[in-house]
Amino acid sequence: MKKVLVAVLAVVLLGVLGAAGVAWGLRPRMRPAPDRKVEATPEKLARGRYLAENVAACLHCHSQADKSLFGMPPKLGTEGAGGMCMGPEDGFPGTLCASNLTSDPETGLGRWMDGEIIRAIREGVSRDGRPLMAIMPYGFYRDMSDEDVEAIVAWLRTLPAVRSPLTAPRFDFPLNVLVRFMPEPVEQSVPAPARSDTVAYGKYLVTVGGCVECHTPDAGPRAGQWFAGGREFELEKGVVLRSANLTPHATGMGGLSREEFIGLFKRHAGPGARREVPERLNTLMAWLSYGGMAEQDVGAIYDYLKTQPPVDNAVTPWSLPGTATP
């Protein structure tokens, strides 16, 4: 009886949302794109490249992945031209491809205004008013400072134009209705936290990097489970990868010093880190991108994660075919 009631309430809720969507012209909450022209100073370009490549790891999704290399980095020559696609065969209710971020005028950002790109990054609304799917983590990017989002836009403008037609996004019901209620305007200026406050700045980097989304279990209630790891990702048939526990518990980062944590990242820096591995032993963690983070930034992330409530959650990183699930 309880399950039937839940199902009925879900149908009623969808009906209300659908009616509201029709009444609002099926358009997301949005505001006009900011009338802003970004000045591409050397400092902005350097900061934008750093954030896009090593913190937010934008190219990790917006390029074709080289699955033969550790961390599945972008294939050379495809950087920013669009990449990861999902469809019914992946269990996704529709079709969605990461968009082309290069300056191509037909298939990329060549005709977009700077303010339109800023709105898309932080508010989840495309140039034509179409809502973006929240897999593009604009819910996290809305906390990106004005200076940093401008820096990313300045750097994106430097990507060589690549013509890359991609399948138009399509969402099945009820996702095609629900997606229109996800965007939310950023009405006020967003300041950058002081880097001298390593906990606050670490929180900022973790937010912009979207760490919590992968490092939190994806099933059941999430309250009390933030950063506890254990979210499952299928690399290939029967091969399951699980995210690490980042809380300061003994089953997570409890026994890890600040220097050791920084070392985990820096060992993936440099050309030697670009190595071939079997797909079944690969990872979705963009180590080659994050390995380029500044040591002080990785240290700030550590300082913030150490403030989180410890969660007892021992995670087995991989399950291979024929092995028991922990």
Buried (B, 14 or more C-beta within 10 A) or exposed (E): EEEEEEEEEEEEEBEEBBEEBEEEEEEBBBEEBBEBEBEBEEEBBEBBBBBBBBBBBBBBBBBBBBEEBBBBBBBEEBBBBBBBBBBEEEEBBBBBBBBBBBBBEEBBBEEBBBBBBBBBBBBBBBBEEBBBBBEBBBBBBBBBBBBBBBBBBBBBBEBEBBEBEBEEBEBEEBBBBBBBBBBBBBEEEBEEBEBEEBBBBBBBBBBBBBBBBBBBBEEEEEEEBBBBBBBBBEBEEEBBBBBBBBBBBEBBBEEBEEEEBBEBBBEBBEEEBEEEBEEBEBBBBBBBBBBBBBBEBBBBBBBBBBEBEBBEBEBEEBBEEEEEEE
